[in-house]
């Protein structure tokens, strides 16, 4: 009985994760296919100085211009996490990411988020 219950439970969990992933911007914990193609260009200004492409790569461990086969939320999460680590060091950064998902209309994402100004 237990030999059957464990694989069935695992399958149901994975199926639930795939269905869940269809309705959220990230897909960290399931085997849902990466069917989102994100082309992006990012820029950052730290303490009033605009970062070069090399400085951007060192700071965020991502190229300033690139392509990702996952949801753009993955990129945004990485950039936010990098800045949250540096916030206590006194760095004040502004990040702008211009991106296209699956070749559709261009969009823009900013850090800090406009609705969070004054909270940081």
HELIX and SHEET records of a PDB file:
HELIX    1   1 UNK A    2  UNK A   21  1                                  20    
HELIX    2   2 UNK A   53  UNK A   60  1                                   8    
HELIX    3   3 UNK A   72  UNK A   87  1                                  16    
HELIX    4   4 UNK A  114  UNK A  116  5                                   3    
SHEET    1   A 3 UNK A  49  UNK A  50  0                                        
SHEET    2   A 3 UNK A  38  UNK A  46 -1                                        
SHEET    3   A 3 UNK A  65  UNK A  68 -1                                        
SHEET    1   B 4 UNK A  49  UNK A  50  0                                        
SHEET    2   B 4 UNK A  38  UNK A  46 -1                                        
SHEET    3   B 4 UNK A  93  UNK A 101 -1                                        
SHEET    4   B 4 UNK A 106  UNK A 111 -1                                        
END                                                                             
